[in-house]
Amino acid sequence: MGFLDWLRVIVLGIIEGVTEWLPVSSTGHLILLNRLWPGDPSVFTEAFTSMFDVIIQLGAILAVVSVFFHKLNPISSYKTETQKKNTWDLWLKIIIGVLPAAAAGFFLDDLMDKYLFNWVTVAITLILYGIVFIVLEKRFSDRKVGITRFSQLTYKTALYIGLFQVLSLIPGTSRSGVTIIGALLLGCSRYIATEFTFYLAIPVMFGASALKLFKYLLIKKMPVSGLQIAVLAVAMITAYAVSVFVIRFLIAYIKRHDFSPFGVYRIILGLVVILLFGLLL
C-alpha cells in the first residue's frame, strides 16, 4: 500500500469518528467514500471491506467509554452508595434498550447486507430521516419535555427507544439519528436523548463488531493478513481520537441548538448520492 492508500484509511477513520455520533449515518458516508475512492483491491476485498466498516466502530465506541467512564462506572470509589445504585439502574435501562436491536441484528444481519447495503437504500433513508428531523424540530420546538434526568427515564421508555434503534439496521438511517428521534418523540430532552444514544451504542456496537468477527473469521474462515490488521488498527485509532472530540462537541451543541441543520445536511447528502450514483456513475 502506498501513501494515498494509507491516507484513505485515515480518512475512513475520520469519517467514522465524525459521522458515528452525529445523526447523519456513518454507514452512508462509508459506502459513498468506498465507491468514490476505492481501496487497494488486494487489501480491501469485498469481505474485508464489509468487516472493516463495522470493526472500526470499536475505536468510536471506546471513545464513549473514555468520555463517560465516571458516569458509567457503578463501582467508582468517588460515588456515594446512592449514586452507585443509580448507575446500576442506568445500566439496566441500557441493557433493556439494546435488546430489540441485538435480537433483530442477530437474525437479520445477512439479509440487510444482501438486500439493503446499497446506494439506493442509503439515499432514501438519508432524505427520509432528514425530513423527519426538520418536521420534528418545527413541530415540537416549544414543547414541554417530561424527561430531563435519567432517573425519570422508565424501563418501558428505554425499551421503546430500543425499538426505534432497530430501524438503524437499515443502511443510511443513522443509529444515533433514529434513536434520538425516538427518544424525542417519547418526551426526552435533547440532552437525555443524545446521551442515552451514546450509552446504547456501547453494547450495540461491541455486539455488531463481535458478530462480524464471528461470521467472517470463524464461520467463513476469511484469511486476514498482517497488513489488513494494521489497516484496521490505524482506522480504529483515528476513529477513537476524532470521536472524543465529536462527542464533546455534540453535547455542547445541543445545549444551544436543535437538530434541524443535520436534517438539511442529510437531505443534501441524499440528493448528492442520487446524483453521483444514479446519474453519473
PyMOL commands that set and color helices and strands:
alter all, ss='L'
color gray80, all
select helices_A, chain A and resi 3-19+26-36+46-55+57-67+69-72+81-115+119-139+150-152+155-169+175-185+190-219+226-253+260-280
alter helices_A, ss='H'
color red, helices_A
deselect
rebuild
show_as cartoon
